[in-house]
Amino acid sequence: MTKILLAEDDDSLRSFLTAALKRAGHDVQSFEDGDGALTALEREVFDLLLTDIQMPGIDGIELARRGAELDPAMKIVFITGFAAVALSNKANTPAGAKILSKPFHLRELVDEVERVMAA
């Protein structure tokens, strides 16, 4: 079982993703913004950070950078409609971070989590 921190500001998408990941056997904590997610990262160890890029407060890229500083072993996947932003050299995303572009099928998300955690 993978311990996942999910940061997504869209309430319905966050609920949907949380339920799907839990059905796939993962332990998921979800947050509506980067600030709440960062607090959780400072208090607990997670195997995987799944984060949107555009969120209120701390955005997903900054959340990922800070998360990688706190735990370099934590895997990171951006779930975003703004893949070009995450891929930009100026974005300074953590090394090894993966991107899953919205829209995606739930099976794609579950498969990506399994691939990332197996690597």
N, CA, C and O atoms as a Tinker XYZ file with bonds, in Angstrom:
   476  protein
     1  N      0.846000   -1.176000    0.000000    73     2
     2  CA     0.000000    0.000000    0.000000    64     1     3
     3  C      0.891000    1.240000    0.000000    63     2     4     5
     4  O      1.819000    1.356000    0.800000    81     3
     5  N      0.593000    2.151000   -0.903000    73     3     6
     6  CA     1.343000    3.389000   -1.037000    64     5     7
     7  C      0.653000    4.479000   -0.234000    63     6     8     9
     8  O     -0.567000    4.631000   -0.301000    81     7
     9  N      1.430000    5.232000    0.519000    73     7    10
    10  CA     0.884000    6.367000    1.269000    64     9    11
    11  C      1.005000    7.599000    0.373000    63    10    12    13
    12  O      2.105000    8.048000    0.052000    81    11
    13  N     -0.160000    8.136000   -0.025000    73    11    14
    14  CA    -0.223000    9.210000   -1.011000    64    13    15
    15  C     -0.774000   10.484000   -0.406000    63    14    16    17
    16  O     -1.761000   10.460000    0.329000    81    15
    17  N     -0.128000   11.603000   -0.721000    73    15    18
    18  CA    -0.673000   12.923000   -0.413000    64    17    19
    19  C     -1.168000   13.496000   -1.734000    63    18    20    21
    20  O     -0.403000   13.643000   -2.687000    81    19
    21  N     -2.461000   13.817000   -1.778000    73    19    22
    22  CA    -3.088000   14.375000   -2.969000    64    21    23
    23  C     -3.434000   15.833000   -2.708000    63    22    24    25
    24  O     -4.147000   16.138000   -1.752000    81    23
    25  N     -2.935000   16.738000   -3.548000    73    23    26
    26  CA    -3.257000   18.166000   -3.453000    64    25    27
    27  C     -3.962000   18.582000   -4.745000    63    26    28    29
    28  O     -3.350000   18.622000   -5.813000    81    27
    29  N     -5.248000   18.887000   -4.634000    73    27    30
    30  CA    -6.079000   19.247000   -5.792000    64    29    31
    31  C     -7.160000   20.203000   -5.311000    63    30    32    33
    32  O     -7.906000   19.883000   -4.385000    81    31
    33  N     -7.251000   21.380000   -5.939000    73    31    34
    34  CA    -8.197000   22.390000   -5.464000    64    33    35
    35  C     -9.628000   22.196000   -5.951000    63    34    36    37
    36  O    -10.544000   22.809000   -5.401000    81    35
    37  N     -9.845000   21.373000   -6.953000    73    35    38
    38  CA   -11.207000   21.108000   -7.434000    64    37    39
    39  C    -11.837000   20.034000   -6.532000    63    38    40    41
    40  O    -11.403000   18.882000   -6.518000    81    39
    41  N    -12.875000   20.443000   -5.777000    73    39    42
    42  CA   -13.474000   19.547000   -4.781000    64    41    43
    43  C    -13.954000   18.222000   -5.357000    63    42    44    45
    44  O    -13.661000   17.159000   -4.809000    81    43
    45  N    -14.689000   18.285000   -6.459000    73    43    46
    46  CA   -15.244000   17.049000   -7.009000    64    45    47
    47  C    -14.139000   16.141000   -7.567000    63    46    48    49
    48  O    -14.185000   14.926000   -7.375000    81    47
    49  N    -13.160000   16.713000   -8.247000    73    47    50
    50  CA   -12.053000   15.915000   -8.768000    64    49    51
    51  C    -11.246000   15.305000   -7.627000    63    50    52    53
    52  O    -10.864000   14.136000   -7.692000    81    51
    53  N    -10.986000   16.086000   -6.590000    73    51    54
    54  CA   -10.230000   15.591000   -5.439000    64    53    55
    55  C    -10.951000   14.397000   -4.799000    63    54    56    57
    56  O    -10.321000   13.387000   -4.487000    81    55
    57  N    -12.257000   14.512000   -4.604000    73    55    58
    58  CA   -13.037000   13.420000   -4.011000    64    57    59
    59  C    -13.013000   12.183000   -4.900000    63    58    60    61
    60  O    -12.848000   11.064000   -4.414000    81    59
    61  N    -13.177000   12.388000   -6.187000    73    59    62
    62  CA   -13.186000   11.310000   -7.164000    64    61    63
    63  C    -11.840000   10.579000   -7.179000    63    62    64    65
    64  O    -11.799000    9.349000   -7.145000    81    63
    65  N    -10.746000   11.333000   -7.231000    73    63    66
    66  CA    -9.406000   10.741000   -7.260000    64    65    67
    67  C     -9.087000   10.015000   -5.958000    63    66    68    69
    68  O     -8.505000    8.930000   -5.968000    81    67
    69  N     -9.472000   10.620000   -4.844000    73    67    70
    70  CA    -9.233000    9.996000   -3.538000    64    69    71
    71  C     -9.937000    8.650000   -3.461000    63    70    72    73
    72  O     -9.344000    7.654000   -3.047000    81    71
    73  N    -11.203000    8.626000   -3.862000    73    71    74
    74  CA   -11.971000    7.377000   -3.820000    64    73    75
    75  C    -11.356000    6.315000   -4.730000    63    74    76    77
    76  O    -11.253000    5.152000   -4.341000    81    75
    77  N    -10.951000    6.701000   -5.926000    73    75    78
    78  CA   -10.367000    5.745000   -6.872000    64    77    79
    79  C     -9.054000    5.175000   -6.348000    63    78    80    81
    80  O     -8.808000    3.974000   -6.459000    81    79
    81  N     -8.215000    6.031000   -5.778000    73    79    82
    82  CA    -6.930000    5.563000   -5.252000    64    81    83
    83  C     -7.118000    4.667000   -4.035000    63    82    84    85
    84  O     -6.385000    3.695000   -3.854000    81    83
    85  N     -8.092000    4.991000   -3.209000    73    83    86
    86  CA    -8.374000    4.138000   -2.055000    64    85    87
    87  C     -8.906000    2.783000   -2.506000    63    86    88    89
    88  O     -8.539000    1.753000   -1.940000    81    87
    89  N     -9.769000    2.775000   -3.523000    73    87    90
    90  CA   -10.276000    1.502000   -4.069000    64    89    91
    91  C     -9.136000    0.653000   -4.633000    63    90    92    93
    92  O     -9.203000   -0.576000   -4.626000    81    91
    93  N     -8.092000    1.320000   -5.119000    73    91    94
    94  CA    -6.934000    0.603000   -5.658000    64    93    95
    95  C     -5.991000    0.126000   -4.548000    63    94    96    97
    96  O     -4.952000   -0.473000   -4.828000    81    95
    97  N     -6.358000    0.394000   -3.282000    73    95    98
    98  CA    -5.590000   -0.130000   -2.151000    64    97    99
    99  C     -4.587000    0.820000   -1.539000    63    98   100   101
   100  O     -3.751000    0.393000   -0.742000    81    99
   101  N     -4.643000    2.104000   -1.886000    73    99   102
   102  CA    -3.682000    3.063000   -1.368000    64   101   103
   103  C     -4.241000    3.830000   -0.170000    63   102   104   105
   104  O     -5.454000    3.980000   -0.018000    81   103
   105  N     -3.345000    4.303000    0.662000    73   103   106
   106  CA    -3.679000    5.164000    1.798000    64   105   107
   107  C     -3.551000    6.597000    1.295000    63   106   108   109
   108  O     -2.454000    7.023000    0.931000    81   107
   109  N     -4.646000    7.346000    1.267000    73   107   110
   110  CA    -4.658000    8.672000    0.656000    64   109   111
   111  C     -5.109000    9.727000    1.656000    63   110   112   113
   112  O     -6.122000    9.571000    2.337000    81   111
   113  N     -4.336000   10.804000    1.728000    73   111   114
   114  CA    -4.754000   12.007000    2.437000    64   113   115
   115  C     -4.845000   13.100000    1.386000    63   114   116   117
   116  O     -3.915000   13.294000    0.603000    81   115
   117  N     -5.968000   13.815000    1.367000    73   115   118
   118  CA    -6.137000   14.826000    0.332000    64   117   119
   119  C     -6.330000   16.209000    0.932000    63   118   120   121
   120  O     -6.860000   16.370000    2.032000    81   119
   121  N     -5.878000   17.207000    0.166000    73   119   122
   122  CA    -5.925000   18.598000    0.595000    64   121   123
   123  C     -6.366000   19.470000   -0.562000    63   122   124   125
   124  O     -6.095000   19.173000   -1.725000    81   123
   125  N     -7.058000   20.561000   -0.220000    73   123   126
   126  CA    -7.597000   21.451000   -1.243000    64   125   127
   127  C     -6.639000   22.538000   -1.674000    63   126   128   129
   128  O     -6.928000   23.282000   -2.611000    81   127
   129  N     -5.497000   22.643000   -1.003000    73   127   130
   130  CA    -4.527000   23.674000   -1.371000    64   129   131
   131  C     -3.123000   23.259000   -0.967000    63   130   132   133
   132  O     -2.926000   22.307000   -0.211000    81   131
   133  N     -2.160000   23.989000   -1.486000    73   131   134
   134  CA    -0.772000   23.676000   -1.206000    64   133   135
   135  C     -0.357000   23.930000    0.228000    63   134   136   137
   136  O      0.531000   23.254000    0.748000    81   135
   137  N     -0.991000   24.898000    0.872000    73   135   138
   138  CA    -0.631000   25.213000    2.260000    64   137   139
   139  C     -0.941000   24.041000    3.193000    63   138   140   141
   140  O     -0.101000   23.641000    3.999000    81   139
   141  N     -2.142000   23.501000    3.080000    73   139   142
   142  CA    -2.516000   22.351000    3.906000    64   141   143
   143  C     -1.666000   21.133000    3.596000    63   142   144   145
   144  O     -1.276000   20.389000    4.496000    81   143
   145  N     -1.385000   20.936000    2.324000    73   143   146
   146  CA    -0.554000   19.800000    1.911000    64   145   147
   147  C      0.867000   19.927000    2.460000    63   146   148   149
   148  O      1.451000   18.939000    2.906000    81   147
   149  N      1.420000   21.132000    2.427000    73   147   150
   150  CA     2.774000   21.341000    2.953000    64   149   151
   151  C      2.823000   21.045000    4.447000    63   150   152   153
   152  O      3.776000   20.429000    4.925000    81   151
   153  N      1.820000   21.473000    5.177000    73   151   154
   154  CA     1.769000   21.183000    6.616000    64   153   155
   155  C      1.810000   19.680000    6.847000    63   154   156   157
   156  O      2.515000   19.207000    7.739000    81   155
   157  N      1.060000   18.927000    6.050000    73   155   158
   158  CA     1.064000   17.464000    6.180000    64   157   159
   159  C      2.442000   16.887000    5.854000    63   158   160   161
   160  O      2.914000   15.980000    6.540000    81   159
   161  N      3.086000   17.412000    4.807000    73   159   162
   162  CA     4.425000   16.929000    4.441000    64   161   163
   163  C      5.450000   17.198000    5.541000    63   162   164   165
   164  O      6.405000   16.439000    5.708000    81   163
   165  N      5.248000   18.267000    6.280000    73   163   166
   166  CA     6.165000   18.604000    7.375000    64   165   167
   167  C      5.961000   17.700000    8.584000    63   166   168   169
   168  O      6.856000   17.566000    9.419000    81   167
   169  N      4.796000   17.085000    8.682000    73   167   170
   170  CA     4.461000   16.263000    9.848000    64   169   171
   171  C      4.574000   14.767000    9.610000    63   170   172   173
   172  O      4.800000   14.002000   10.548000    81   171
   173  N      4.415000   14.342000    8.351000    73   171   174
   174  CA     4.368000   12.915000    8.045000    64   173   175
   175  C      5.228000   12.597000    6.829000    63   174   176   177
   176  O      5.591000   13.475000    6.047000    81   175
   177  N      5.539000   11.317000    6.696000    73   175   178
   178  CA     6.280000   10.834000    5.535000    64   177   179
   179  C      5.277000   10.199000    4.571000    63   178   180   181
   180  O      4.440000    9.390000    4.970000    81   179
   181  N      5.377000   10.580000    3.304000    73   179   182
   182  CA     4.525000   10.028000    2.251000    64   181   183
   183  C      5.413000    9.372000    1.202000    63   182   184   185
   184  O      6.553000    9.784000    0.985000    81   183
   185  N      4.874000    8.349000    0.561000    73   183   186
   186  CA     5.600000    7.690000   -0.521000    64   185   187
   187  C      5.495000    8.489000   -1.812000    63   186   188   189
   188  O      6.422000    8.508000   -2.621000    81   187
   189  N      4.339000    9.156000   -1.996000    73   187   190
   190  CA     4.039000    9.812000   -3.257000    64   189   191
   191  C      3.258000   11.096000   -3.035000    63   190   192   193
   192  O      2.315000   11.138000   -2.244000    81   191
   193  N      3.663000   12.140000   -3.742000    73   191   194
   194  CA     2.917000   13.399000   -3.786000    64   193   195
   195  C      2.280000   13.506000   -5.162000    63   194   196   197
   196  O      2.978000   13.542000   -6.175000    81   195
   197  N      0.948000   13.557000   -5.195000    73   195   198
   198  CA     0.190000   13.819000   -6.422000    64   197   199
   199  C     -0.342000   15.227000   -6.278000    63   198   200   201
   200  O     -1.140000   15.494000   -5.381000    81   199
   201  N      0.079000   16.127000   -7.137000    73   199   202
   202  CA    -0.337000   17.512000   -6.968000    64   201   203
   203  C     -0.708000   18.188000   -8.279000    63   202   204   205
   204  O     -0.065000   17.999000   -9.311000    81   203
   205  N     -1.763000   18.979000   -8.200000    73   203   206
   206  CA    -2.112000   19.877000   -9.290000    64   205   207
   207  C     -1.053000   20.981000   -9.287000    63   206   208   209
   208  O     -0.368000   21.169000   -8.281000    81   207
   209  N     -0.911000   21.700000  -10.375000    73   207   210
   210  CA     0.057000   22.800000  -10.409000    64   209   211
   211  C     -0.596000   24.098000   -9.948000    63   210   212   213
   212  O     -0.055000   24.792000   -9.087000    81   211
   213  N     -1.742000   24.425000  -10.506000    73   211   214
   214  CA    -2.397000   25.695000  -10.189000    64   213   215
   215  C     -3.364000   25.495000   -9.031000    63   214   216   217
   216  O     -4.412000   24.866000   -9.180000    81   215
   217  N     -2.994000   26.046000   -7.863000    73   215   218
   218  CA    -3.825000   25.958000   -6.662000    64   217   219
   219  C     -3.685000   27.254000   -5.878000    63   218   220   221
   220  O     -2.717000   27.996000   -6.043000    81   219
   221  N     -4.678000   27.514000   -5.014000    73   219   222
   222  CA    -4.552000   28.681000   -4.129000    64   221   223
   223  C     -3.377000   28.502000   -3.155000    63   222   224   225
   224  O     -3.000000   27.378000   -2.824000    81   223
   225  N     -2.816000   29.605000   -2.713000    73   223   226
   226  CA    -1.687000   29.528000   -1.785000    64   225   227
   227  C     -0.456000   29.035000   -2.503000    63   226   228   229
   228  O     -0.136000   29.494000   -3.600000    81   227
   229  N      0.226000   28.107000   -1.888000    73   227   230
   230  CA     1.423000   27.527000   -2.493000    64   229   231
   231  C      0.997000   26.697000   -3.706000    63   230   232   233
   232  O      0.139000   25.822000   -3.585000    81   231
   233  N      1.588000   26.964000   -4.870000    73   231   234
   234  CA     1.224000   26.184000   -6.059000    64   233   235
   235  C      1.911000   24.817000   -6.019000    63   234   236   237
   236  O      2.764000   24.562000   -5.169000    81   235
   237  N      1.529000   23.957000   -6.938000    73   235   238
   238  CA     2.029000   22.594000   -6.941000    64   237   239
   239  C      3.523000   22.460000   -7.173000    63   238   240   241
   240  O      4.158000   21.557000   -6.629000    81   239
   241  N      4.087000   23.345000   -7.970000    73   239   242
   242  CA     5.526000   23.274000   -8.224000    64   241   243
   243  C      6.310000   23.620000   -6.956000    63   242   244   245
   244  O      7.278000   22.942000   -6.612000    81   243
   245  N      5.890000   24.665000   -6.278000    73   243   246
   246  CA     6.553000   25.034000   -5.015000    64   245   247
   247  C      6.346000   23.952000   -3.962000    63   246   248   249
   248  O      7.265000   23.630000   -3.209000    81   247
   249  N      5.147000   23.395000   -3.910000    73   247   250
   250  CA     4.862000   22.294000   -2.979000    64   249   251
   251  C      5.792000   21.120000   -3.254000    63   250   252   253
   252  O      6.352000   20.537000   -2.326000    81   251
   253  N      5.956000   20.776000   -4.516000    73   251   254
   254  CA     6.837000   19.664000   -4.888000    64   253   255
   255  C      8.286000   19.958000   -4.516000    63   254   256   257
   256  O      8.986000   19.082000   -4.008000    81   255
   257  N      8.741000   21.186000   -4.767000    73   255   258
   258  CA    10.129000   21.554000   -4.405000    64   257   259
   259  C     10.347000   21.411000   -2.905000    63   258   260   261
   260  O     11.333000   20.825000   -2.459000    81   259
   261  N      9.416000   21.953000   -2.142000    73   259   262
   262  CA     9.568000   21.871000   -0.682000    64   261   263
   263  C      9.450000   20.437000   -0.190000    63   262   264   265
   264  O     10.170000   20.023000    0.719000    81   263
   265  N      8.538000   19.681000   -0.793000    73   263   266
   266  CA     8.394000   18.276000   -0.420000    64   265   267
   267  C      9.656000   17.482000   -0.706000    63   266   268   269
   268  O     10.060000   16.642000    0.098000    81   267
   269  N     10.279000   17.742000   -1.848000    73   267   270
   270  CA    11.523000   17.052000   -2.212000    64   269   271
   271  C     12.658000   17.417000   -1.259000    63   270   272   273
   272  O     13.521000   16.586000   -0.974000    81   271
   273  N     12.661000   18.648000   -0.767000    73   271   274
   274  CA    13.668000   19.048000    0.221000    64   273   275
   275  C     13.459000   18.304000    1.536000    63   274   276   277
   276  O     14.423000   17.881000    2.175000    81   275
   277  N     12.200000   18.145000    1.938000    73   275   278
   278  CA    11.887000   17.458000    3.187000    64   277   279
   279  C     12.163000   15.961000    3.094000    63   278   280   281
   280  O     12.624000   15.350000    4.058000    81   279
   281  N     11.880000   15.374000    1.934000    73   279   282
   282  CA    12.046000   13.932000    1.743000    64   281   283
   283  C     12.452000   13.643000    0.304000    63   282   284   285
   284  O     11.597000   13.449000   -0.560000    81   283
   285  N     13.756000   13.615000    0.047000    73   283   286
   286  CA    14.232000   13.379000   -1.319000    64   285   287
   287  C     13.787000   12.040000   -1.914000    63   286   288   289
   288  O     13.802000   11.882000   -3.135000    81   287
   289  N     13.395000   11.077000   -1.083000    73   287   290
   290  CA    12.974000    9.762000   -1.579000    64   289   291
   291  C     11.511000    9.749000   -2.032000    63   290   292   293
   292  O     11.085000    8.815000   -2.710000    81   291
   293  N     10.748000   10.767000   -1.666000    73   291   294
   294  CA     9.336000   10.813000   -2.036000    64   293   295
   295  C      9.194000   10.999000   -3.542000    63   294   296   297
   296  O      9.871000   11.834000   -4.142000    81   295
   297  N      8.311000   10.217000   -4.142000    73   295   298
   298  CA     8.033000   10.327000   -5.575000    64   297   299
   299  C      7.034000   11.465000   -5.792000    63   298   300   301
   300  O      6.230000   11.768000   -4.910000    81   299
   301  N      7.089000   12.090000   -6.967000    73   299   302
   302  CA     6.218000   13.229000   -7.266000    64   301   303
   303  C      5.601000   13.058000   -8.646000    63   302   304   305
   304  O      6.293000   12.770000   -9.622000    81   303
   305  N      4.277000   13.243000   -8.707000    73   303   306
   306  CA     3.563000   13.247000   -9.979000    64   305   307
   307  C      2.669000   14.484000  -10.007000    63   306   308   309
   308  O      1.865000   14.708000   -9.102000    81   307
   309  N      2.825000   15.278000  -11.058000    73   307   310
   310  CA     1.943000   16.425000  -11.278000    64   309   311
   311  C      0.733000   15.949000  -12.063000    63   310   312   313
   312  O      0.880000   15.286000  -13.090000    81   311
   313  N     -0.459000   16.281000  -11.590000    73   311   314
   314  CA    -1.688000   16.015000  -12.333000    64   313   315
   315  C     -2.202000   17.381000  -12.755000    63   314   316   317
   316  O     -2.697000   18.147000  -11.929000    81   315
   317  N     -2.085000   17.683000  -14.033000    73   315   318
   318  CA    -2.316000   19.060000  -14.439000    64   317   319
   319  C     -2.778000   19.196000  -15.875000    63   318   320   321
   320  O     -2.528000   18.333000  -16.717000    81   319
   321  N     -3.447000   20.283000  -16.130000    73   319   322
   322  CA    -3.782000   20.675000  -17.491000    64   321   323
   323  C     -2.727000   21.614000  -18.050000    63   322   324   325
   324  O     -2.846000   22.090000  -19.179000    81   323
   325  N     -1.686000   21.881000  -17.252000    73   323   326
   326  CA    -0.636000   22.829000  -17.626000    64   325   327
   327  C      0.717000   22.139000  -17.689000    63   326   328   329
   328  O      1.678000   22.594000  -17.068000    81   327
   329  N      0.796000   21.047000  -18.434000    73   327   330
   330  CA     2.031000   20.264000  -18.505000    64   329   331
   331  C      3.206000   21.088000  -19.007000    63   330   332   333
   332  O      4.336000   20.891000  -18.560000    81   331
   333  N      2.955000   22.001000  -19.924000    73   331   334
   334  CA     4.044000   22.819000  -20.465000    64   333   335
   335  C      4.698000   23.655000  -19.374000    63   334   336   337
   336  O      5.906000   23.887000  -19.417000    81   335
   337  N      3.924000   24.107000  -18.404000    73   335   338
   338  CA     4.469000   24.884000  -17.290000    64   337   339
   339  C      5.413000   24.008000  -16.470000    63   338   340   341
   340  O      6.514000   24.437000  -16.122000    81   339
   341  N      4.994000   22.800000  -16.163000    73   339   342
   342  CA     5.815000   21.898000  -15.360000    64   341   343
   343  C      7.078000   21.479000  -16.100000    63   342   344   345
   344  O      8.116000   21.246000  -15.481000    81   343
   345  N      6.991000   21.384000  -17.416000    73   343   346
   346  CA     8.143000   20.953000  -18.203000    64   345   347
   347  C      9.127000   22.076000  -18.505000    63   346   348   349
   348  O     10.249000   21.814000  -18.938000    81   347
   349  N      8.727000   23.301000  -18.286000    73   347   350
   350  CA     9.572000   24.450000  -18.568000    64   349   351
   351  C     10.830000   24.418000  -17.710000    63   350   352   353
   352  O     10.776000   24.061000  -16.534000    81   351
   353  N     11.954000   24.790000  -18.296000    73   351   354
   354  CA    13.208000   24.871000  -17.534000    64   353   355
   355  C     13.113000   25.867000  -16.396000    63   354   356   357
   356  O     13.775000   25.708000  -15.371000    81   355
   357  N     12.294000   26.894000  -16.569000    73   355   358
   358  CA    12.140000   27.920000  -15.541000    64   357   359
   359  C     11.332000   27.418000  -14.353000    63   358   360   361
   360  O     11.391000   28.013000  -13.277000    81   359
   361  N     10.582000   26.341000  -14.525000    73   359   362
   362  CA     9.727000   25.831000  -13.451000    64   361   363
   363  C     10.548000   25.232000  -12.318000    63   362   364   365
   364  O     10.097000   25.229000  -11.172000    81   363
   365  N     11.739000   24.727000  -12.610000    73   363   366
   366  CA    12.616000   24.158000  -11.593000    64   365   367
   367  C     11.907000   23.050000  -10.802000    63   366   368   369
   368  O     11.963000   23.025000   -9.573000    81   367
   369  N     11.243000   22.140000  -11.517000    73   367   370
   370  CA    10.569000   21.027000  -10.853000    64   369   371
   371  C     11.601000   20.030000  -10.343000    63   370   372   373
   372  O     12.686000   19.916000  -10.914000    81   371
   373  N     11.278000   19.311000   -9.277000    73   371   374
   374  CA    12.227000   18.341000   -8.731000    64   373   375
   375  C     12.599000   17.276000   -9.755000    63   374   376   377
   376  O     11.775000   16.866000  -10.573000    81   375
   377  N     13.835000   16.842000   -9.699000    73   375   378
   378  CA    14.323000   15.803000  -10.615000    64   377   379
   379  C     13.487000   14.542000  -10.455000    63   378   380   381
   380  O     13.159000   14.134000   -9.341000    81   379
   381  N     13.152000   13.940000  -11.567000    73   379   382
   382  CA    12.407000   12.690000  -11.533000    64   381   383
   383  C     10.901000   12.833000  -11.427000    63   382   384   385
   384  O     10.182000   11.835000  -11.474000    81   383
   385  N     10.407000   14.066000  -11.285000    73   383   386
   386  CA     8.957000   14.267000  -11.191000    64   385   387
   387  C      8.303000   13.874000  -12.508000    63   386   388   389
   388  O      8.841000   14.142000  -13.582000    81   387
   389  N      7.157000   13.246000  -12.420000    73   387   390
   390  CA     6.401000   12.817000  -13.592000    64   389   391
   391  C      5.190000   13.721000  -13.766000    63   390   392   393
   392  O      4.791000   14.432000  -12.843000    81   391
   393  N      4.611000   13.685000  -14.963000    73   391   394
   394  CA     3.450000   14.518000  -15.266000    64   393   395
   395  C      2.366000   13.654000  -15.878000    63   394   396   397
   396  O      2.618000   12.890000  -16.810000    81   395
   397  N      1.150000   13.781000  -15.345000    73   395   398
   398  CA    -0.026000   13.144000  -15.908000    64   397   399
   399  C     -0.954000   14.278000  -16.320000    63   398   400   401
   400  O     -1.488000   14.990000  -15.469000    81   399
   401  N     -1.146000   14.445000  -17.620000    73   399   402
   402  CA    -1.914000   15.572000  -18.145000    64   401   403
   403  C     -3.418000   15.323000  -18.059000    63   402   404   405
   404  O     -3.913000   14.253000  -18.413000    81   403
   405  N     -4.126000   16.345000  -17.577000    73   403   406
   406  CA    -5.589000   16.299000  -17.565000    64   405   407
   407  C     -6.088000   16.593000  -18.962000    63   406   408   409
   408  O     -5.451000   17.366000  -19.678000    81   407
   409  N     -7.180000   16.023000  -19.376000    73   407   410
   410  CA    -7.953000   15.004000  -18.655000    64   409   411
   411  C     -7.303000   13.631000  -18.806000    63   410   412   413
   412  O     -6.626000   13.357000  -19.797000    81   411
   413  N     -7.516000   12.788000  -17.825000    73   411   414
   414  CA    -7.000000   11.429000  -17.874000    64   413   415
   415  C     -8.068000   10.492000  -17.319000    63   414   416   417
   416  O     -8.965000   10.914000  -16.589000    81   415
   417  N     -7.957000    9.235000  -17.672000    73   415   418
   418  CA    -8.866000    8.208000  -17.181000    64   417   419
   419  C     -8.337000    7.725000  -15.836000    63   418   420   421
   420  O     -7.126000    7.720000  -15.613000    81   419
   421  N     -9.220000    7.325000  -14.948000    73   419   422
   422  CA    -8.789000    6.847000  -13.633000    64   421   423
   423  C     -7.817000    5.677000  -13.738000    63   422   424   425
   424  O     -6.897000    5.561000  -12.929000    81   423
   425  N     -8.011000    4.819000  -14.720000    73   423   426
   426  CA    -7.102000    3.688000  -14.902000    64   425   427
   427  C     -5.687000    4.193000  -15.192000    63   426   428   429
   428  O     -4.708000    3.606000  -14.730000    81   427
   429  N     -5.582000    5.291000  -15.963000    73   427   430
   430  CA    -4.272000    5.879000  -16.249000    64   429   431
   431  C     -3.603000    6.354000  -14.967000    63   430   432   433
   432  O     -2.398000    6.175000  -14.787000    81   431
   433  N     -4.384000    6.961000  -14.074000    73   431   434
   434  CA    -3.833000    7.439000  -12.805000    64   433   435
   435  C     -3.317000    6.273000  -11.969000    63   434   436   437
   436  O     -2.190000    6.306000  -11.475000    81   435
   437  N     -4.136000    5.257000  -11.817000    73   435   438
   438  CA    -3.742000    4.096000  -11.016000    64   437   439
   439  C     -2.511000    3.424000  -11.624000    63   438   440   441
   440  O     -1.590000    3.040000  -10.903000    81   439
   441  N     -2.497000    3.283000  -12.949000    73   439   442
   442  CA    -1.328000    2.687000  -13.628000    64   441   443
   443  C     -0.073000    3.538000  -13.425000    63   442   444   445
   444  O      1.011000    2.999000  -13.200000    81   443
   445  N     -0.214000    4.865000  -13.505000    73   443   446
   446  CA     0.940000    5.748000  -13.318000    64   445   447
   447  C      1.480000    5.655000  -11.896000    63   446   448   449
   448  O      2.694000    5.643000  -11.694000    81   447
   449  N      0.592000    5.588000  -10.914000    73   447   450
   450  CA     1.027000    5.426000   -9.519000    64   449   451
   451  C      1.820000    4.137000   -9.391000    63   450   452   453
   452  O      2.879000    4.123000   -8.763000    81   451
   453  N      1.326000    3.061000   -9.972000    73   451   454
   454  CA     2.039000    1.771000   -9.885000    64   453   455
   455  C      3.392000    1.847000  -10.578000    63   454   456   457
   456  O      4.378000    1.327000  -10.055000    81   455
   457  N      3.463000    2.487000  -11.751000    73   455   458
   458  CA     4.742000    2.617000  -12.475000    64   457   459
   459  C      5.746000    3.431000  -11.669000    63   458   460   461
   460  O      6.905000    3.041000  -11.530000    81   459
   461  N      5.297000    4.549000  -11.146000    73   459   462
   462  CA     6.194000    5.441000  -10.389000    64   461   463
   463  C      6.715000    4.744000   -9.138000    63   462   464   465
   464  O      7.895000    4.852000   -8.806000    81   463
   465  N      5.848000    4.042000   -8.458000    73   463   466
   466  CA     6.279000    3.401000   -7.222000    64   465   467
   467  C      7.169000    2.179000   -7.479000    63   466   468   469
   468  O      7.970000    1.807000   -6.622000    81   467
   469  N      7.032000    1.559000   -8.645000    73   467   470
   470  CA     7.876000    0.417000   -8.991000    64   469   471
   471  C      9.272000    0.834000   -9.445000    63   470   472   473
   472  O     10.203000    0.029000   -9.411000    81   471
   473  N      9.421000    2.082000   -9.868000    73   471   474
   474  CA    10.705000    2.568000  -10.388000    64   473   475
   475  C     11.733000    2.729000   -9.282000    63   474   476
   476  O     12.866000    3.129000   -9.547000    81   475
